[in-house]
Amino acid sequence: MKTKNSWKMVCALVGIISMLTLSACSSSGPATAGASGGSEAKPAGESKVVNIGITNAPLMFNPIDQTDNTSIIVTSILFQPLMELDENLKFVPMLADSIETEDNQVYTVKLNEKAKWSDGEPVTAEDVVFTVKLIGNPKSIVSLSTRYALLEGFDELGKLPEGASDVAGVKKIDDHTVEFRTKQPVDPNLFMESFGKNLKPLPEHVLKDASPETLAQNPFFQKPTVVNGPFTFVTYAKDQYIELQANTDYFKGAPKLDKLNFKIMPSSNLVAQLQSGEIDMNFPGIGTISVQDFEKVKNMSNVNAVSGKPFNYQNLYFNNETITDVRVRHAIAYAINREMMIENLLKGEGESMDVQYTPIHPYYNKNLTPITYNPDKAKELLKEAGWDSSKTLRLVVPSGNKTREQAADIIVENLKAVGINAQVQKFDLATSVQKLIKGEYDLDILGLIFILDPDLTTVFGTGSKTNYARYSSPEMDKLLLEGTKETDSDKRRVIYDKVQELIMEDLPQIALFADYRLLATNKRVLVGGPKDLGAFIHVYEWDVESK
């Protein structure tokens, strides 16, 4: 009989590290929000507001269809996941009090009985089941649907058969208990990543009549009126700011802040507004401070600043439908001087990497032979492949991150030196992501974040909606399936070593570098601030000096 695995209140991560002043809102807000339990009442007329500087605008606030980090972060504040991973690499409860399994196949989720929606309705097992059914509906657009493919009743793409409405692998036990059943036993960390961390229940009583076909256009996901997190949605002024307001009825306690605002700006403005106090902090990945400004920020008298760990990285996608010859993909990789990027762009504040695990990940295969800068090798491979030097490659890069934009310029120069013409095409993040989704690119740079479990089905699995490289390999699909089925960590390690070897062989995409992000916080912030992981888990406890 297997030992019972239990995550109650705090869930230890076993041997795995995770694998991407408002212009219309002043720093004062309504004084109607109540103080958190035990905090001193604020004088009448004063309010507590935190403004976060970011460079990437969100695409939408839909918990089941998210392709950008800003949307993921903001939506997780509005719609709580069952569990979350904190900076100590432990799972902590959000909507769920516990997730338990005795056989690694049947998982019992106990919801916090105090959790409720902002309209006063309780968060129940019905909401969880409703959300899983919506994810599985073949007509619903779900960006990471393959994450749910391990559930009994779902196909390999995380969908129900056409015409089916019930999911065999999910069952309501009582109002606050849900039972999940996977197709076969799975590593508990895989379940925690797929369902604990990624599943954010939707309000069934609000969306029960929503059409799955038009879910992406549903007004609710542009302005979510009913949420269950510590802050509620007020407004989103496109490409300007997102304004959130304290949910004084939040089940873990009323937030100490009255408002939490995300101010969207060019990366060049982050430093100036940190210094002026117009923003209280940046946020890694979606509000990255250029390494050239690190020392300036660290020397600001009103700011605390530290370098984070390399949890995020920049990834170079190859469109495998337009760059079909693996020799050309390898030639491009050999042509790029990534060490020079780390030295000149990052000032040493980063690490080179090839595969989609950074070197600090325990599943990283240390026996891989890295691809190093070798322009002569690149030219040799291009000659073998019969490369047409008159062809021009489209290199798509989102605007806003100065370091990433400069990396794109370096890539163009590196490629030119070996006989490949490339042209940088800069777009806002939303347009860049659409280019990826539609395959309207040859090369594309995008920042990615670690995932808890080493499974890369969403990245490399045939048919996955987030397989932006359009890569398809029966051998890779076989390995990925084996990896999800295996529960022994040592045996999984062998499988994912092979996955990484195949990535290096086929090279459907290549990581450029993992950079150390600067985490800067105004000294008026008493509790809270940016972190590499889990920054908003306790956002209801954040506190600042009143202005």
N, C-alpha and C positions, 0 to 999 in steps of 0.2 A: 504493500500500500504506500502510495506516495505521501511524503510529508506535506502537510497543509501549508500553502503559501498564502499569507495574509498581509494586506496593506491596510492598517487601521490608523487613521489620523496621520501617521508619517510612514511612508513606504520606502524602504531602502532600495536603492538601485544596485543590482548585483553585477559588478564587473563591467558595466557598460557606460560609456560617456555619450552624450548626445551628439549625433551626426551633424539658409537664410532670415512779448506782449502782442497778442493777436492784432492784426490790422483793423479788425472790426470789434475786438473784445479787449477792453482794458484789463489791467491786473486787479480790478475790483469787480465783484459780482454781487448777486443777490445775497442778502444777509438772512435768508430764510432757512437755510440748511441747518439742521441741528448738529450739535457737537457729538463726537463719538463718545461711547460710554466711558466715564471717568475723566474726560478732558474738561478743562475749564471753559466756561461759556465765554464767547467772544463779545466784546463791547458792541453795542448797537451800531450798525452802519459799517462795521469792519467785516471783511471776508477773507478767506484763505484760498488762493488760486495758484496753481502751478502751470506754467507755460513751458511746453517741451518743443524744442526746435527740431524739425525733421526736413528732409529734402525730397522725400518721395510721397506723392499723393496717393490715397487709397483708391482702389478700383471699385469696391462695393463693400457692404457690411453684411455679407452672406456667409454664415458659419460653415456651410457645406460646400461652398465653391470659392476658394481663395487661392490666388496665384501670386500674391505679392505680400511682402513682409509687413507693410503698414496695415493692410486690411486684416492680416492675421492678428497683429498685436492689438489694434483697437477693438476688433470684434471679440477678442478674448476677454476684454474688460467688460464689454456689454453682455456677452453670452458666455457664462463660465463653462469650462470643460469639466469632466468628471474628476480628473486629477491634473496636476501640473508638476513639471520638473523644476526644482529650485537650484540655486547656485551651488549647493552642496551635493548635487547629483542624487537627490532623493525625491521620490514622489510625495507630494503633499495633497491632502484632500481639497477639493474645490466644491463641486456639487455633491460628490460622493463622500460618504463617511468612510467607506471601506470597499475594497474589491478583493474577493476571496476565491480560491480554487483549491480543490483537493486532487484533481487529476490532470491539470493543465489543459483541460478541454471545456469544462463547464465552469463559467465565471459568474459569480453572484455579486451584483452591484447594489449596495445599500445607499440610497440617497439621503442627504441631510433633510430631516423632516421639517426643519425650519425654513428651508429654501422656498422662496416665492417669487413670482413675477412682479414687475413694477406696477401692475394694475391690481395687485392684491391676491391674485389666484395662486394656489400652491404649485410648485414644480413637482410633477409626479412621474411615475413610471410610464404613464400614457404618453407624456412628452418625449421620453426616450424612445419608446417603441415607434411612435409617429415619425420621429426624425430618422431612425434607421430605415423605416419603410420608404421614406421620401428619398433617402440616399440610394436605395436599391431600385427605385423606379427607373426603368429603362429610358424614360423620357426626361428625367432630371439631369441637368448638367452638374456634375460633381467633379471638381478638379483632381481630387485624390481618391477616387472611388476604388482603385485597386488596393488601397490600404485595408478596405473592408472585405476583400475577397476571401479572407480566411474564415468568414462566418458561414455556417451551414445554411444552405439555401441560396447563396450568392454564387454567380459564375466567376470566372477568372478575372473579370473586369470589375467585380464588386457590384454586379447587377442581378436583379431577379429575372427569371424567364419572362418573356412577353406574355402579358395577360395575368400573371401572378400578382397577388396583393399581400399575401402573408409571408413572413420571413420565418423559416423553420428554426433559425438559430437565435431568435430573441423572443422572450416571453415575460409578460408581466406576472409577478408572483403576488404582490400586493401593491398598494398605492406608492410605496417607496422602495420597492425591491424589484430588480430586473435580472433575469437570468439570460446569459449569453452562452451559446454553444458553438464551438468552432468545428470545422470539418474533421480535424484530427488534433491531437494535443499540440500545443504551440508553446514556445518559450514565453513565460509570463511577461517578460519585458516587451515582446512583440505585441502582446495583447494590450499592455499598458500604453504603448506608443500609438497603436491603431485606434483603440477605443477609449482608453483612459484619458489620454492627452488630446486626441484629435476630435473626439465626439463632443460637440457642443449642442445640447438639446434645444430645440425650437419650441415655441408655445403652440401646442396643438389646438388650443381653443381659439387662437387668432388665425392660424394658417390652415386649418383643416379643409377649407374649400379652395385653397390656392391650387392653381393648375401647374403640374410639374413641367409641362412644356414651356411655360412662360415664367418660370420661377426667377430666372435671371433678371427679368424686367419688372418683377413685382415691386411696387412702391415701398413695401415694407423693408426691403433690403437697401433702399436708398435712404430711408429715414425710419429706422426701427423704433417703433413706439412702445413696444413691450419687451423688456429685457429682464435678466435676473442677476446682473452683476452689481458691483458697488457704485457704478456711475450709469446714468441714463443719457440717452442721446438728445442733444439740443438742436444742433445744426451743423451742416457741412457746407462751407462756402468753397466751392470748387477751386482747388489749387491755392487756397489761401489759409484756411484753418478748419479744424474740427473742434467743436465745443461740446464737452460733456459736463453733466451736472450731478452732484452727489445724490445717490439713492439713499435717502435717510431711513428707508425701511429695509436696507440690505441685511440679510439674515445673519451675517457675522458681526454686524455692528455698523452704525452710521459712520460714513467717512469723516475724517477730521477736516478734509478739504471741502470747499464749497464747489469748486470747479476744477476740471482738469482739461487743459487745452493743448492741442497739437498745432503748432504754427508751421506752415509749409513755406520754405524759402530756398533760394539757391545756397549751395554749400558755402559760398564765399561770405554769406551774411551770418552764418552761425557764430563765428568768433566775435564779430562786432556786437551782436545782440547778447551774447554771453557777458561781454564786458559792460555793456550798458544796463544789463539787468532786464532787458525786454523778454529774454527767455531765461528759464531757470536751469535748464539742462539740455544736453543733446541726447540722442539715443543711438547706440551702435547699430549699424546695418541700414537704418532708415534716416539717420541724421549724423553721418560720419564726418568728423573733423579731419581735414587734410593733415597729413603728417608734417607738412611744412609749417603748420600752425601749432604743433604740439607744445613747443617751448613757450610760445606766447601765451597760450591758455594756461599752462602750468604756472606761469609767473603772475597771473591775474590775482590781485589781492582779495577779490570777492568770490573766487571760485576754488573748489577742491577738484583736482584732476588726477586720475590714475590711468595707467594702461591696462586694458583688459587682456583676456586670453584669446588665442586664435580660434574661436568657435565658428566664425563666419569666413567665407572665402569667395573669391571671384572665379567664376567658371566660364570657360570658352566652349560654346556649343559649336559643333560642326553639323550642318544640315546634311545628313547622310543620303538624302535624295538628290542633292546637287553636287556634293563632293563624294562621289560613290567609290572612288579608288582609295583603298586604305593607305596606299603608298603616298598619296597626296596629303592625307590627314597627318601621317607621320612626318612628312616633309614640313608641313606648317608648324608642327610642334617643335621640330629641331631648329626651325628658323627663328623662333621667338626667344629672345634673351630675357628670361624671367628673373635671373639673378640680378641683372642690371636694373630691372623694375624694382626689386626689393631694395637694392642699394640706393638708387637715385630717387624713386618715387616714395618709397616707404622709409627711407633713411635707416634701413635695417630693422624696422618695426614690423617684421613679418617672416613667413616661412614659405619656401617653395614646396609644391606638391603636384602630383600627377593625377591620382585617382580621387574619388569623391569621399574619401576619409582623410582627415588631416593627420599628420604624424602623431598627434597626441591621442588619437582614437585607439582603444585597445584592440580593435579588429583590423587596424592598419597592418598590411603585410610588409614587414621590414625587409623582406628578401627581394622586393621588387628592384629591378634595375631602372633607376630614374632616367627620364629623357632630358638630356642636357643640351645646352646651346651648341649647335654644330651646323653652321650654314653650309659647309661642304657636303655633309651627309644629306642635307635638305636638297641641294642641287642634284646630287646623284639620284635620289629617289624620284625627283621630278622628271629627270631625263628618262629613267626607267618607265615611268608612267606615261610618257609622251605628253607632258603638260602643255596645253595651249596657252602660250604667254600673252596672247591677245585678249584673253578672258579677264574680266574684272570681278572680283568677289565683293559682295555686299557685307560689310562689317557693321552690324547694328549694335548700338550702345545706348542705354538710357542716359539722359542728361541729369545733372544734379550732383553726381559724385565726381569731384575733380580728379581724384586719383585714378578712377576707372576710365574717365575720358582720356587722360594722359596715357594710360596703358594702351588704349585703342590706337592712339597716334603712334606709339612705339611699335606696335604690332604691324601697322601699315608700312613703316620704314623697314622693319626687319624682313617682311615679306618681299618688299621691293628689291632688297639686296640679293635675294635668291631667285628673282624672276617671276614673282607673283604680284599682279596688280590687285590692290584692294582699296576700297573707298569707304570711309567712315560715314555712317548714316546715324545721326543723333535724333532721338525722339523722346518725348516724355515717357515715363514708365508704362503708362497704360497702353500707349501705341506700341512700345517695344515688346511688351508681352503679347499683344495681338499679332505682331510680326512673327514671334516665336510659334504661337499656336497655329497660325495659318501657313507656316513654312516659308514666309516671305523674307528669307535671309540666306546667307551662305555661312557666315560666322556671326556669333552673337555673344556678347559678354553680359553676364547677369550675376549678381551677388546671391549666394545661397547660404542656408543655415544648416547646422547639423540636425540629424534626426536621432532619436534615442536608440532605436534598434538598427542593426546593420543592414536590414532588408532594403534593397534598391529597386524593388519592382516598379515603384512609381516613376523611377528615373529611366530604367532600361528595359522594362517589360514590354513585350510586343503589344501594341494597342493601348497602352496607358496614355491617358489624356495629358499627362505631364512628361511624357517621353518626347520632349521637344526636339531631340536630335533625330527623331524618326528612325531610330535604330531597331533592327529586328534580327535576332539570332536564336535559333532553336536551342543551341548549347547554353546561351545565357538564360533563356526562359527555364530550361531544365534545372540549372543551378539555383536560380532564384526560388523556384518551387521547392527544391530540396531544402533550401535555407529556411523557408517558412515552416516546413514540416518538422524540422529537427529541433528537439528541445534541449539536447546536451550541448553546453556552451563550447566544449572542446571540439566536438564534431562540427558545430556550426562554424567555428573558426577555420577549420580545414576547407569548408565549402566556400566561405567568403574570401579566403586566400585565392582560391581558383577563380572566383568572380573578378577579383582585382587583376589577376594575371590575364584574364580574357579582355578586360577593359584595356589593358596596356597593349594587347595584341591587336584588337579591332579599333581601338581609339575612337569611339563614337563621339567623345568629347574629352576635354582635358582641363583640369583645374590650373589656374594661373598662380595664385598665391593665397595664403591665409594671412590676414593682416591683424595686427594688434590694434584694436579700436581704443580711442581715447574716451574715457568716461568722465564728463565734466558736469559738476553740480554747483549751483550757487550756494554760498554759505548760509543764506537765509532758510534753506531747506533743512529742517531739523531731523526729519525721518523720511527716508525714501531716496530714490535716485536711480540712474541707469545701472544695469548689471548685464553681464554676459548672458545669464539665464535667470528666468523667474522674477524679473524686476517688478512685475505688477501683481504677484501673488498676494501681497499684503498692502496693496495700494490704498485700501480703506484706512490703513494706519499712517499713511504719509501725513506729514505735518510741516508747516512753514510758519515763519514769523509773519504776522499780519502786516499788510502795507497800509 
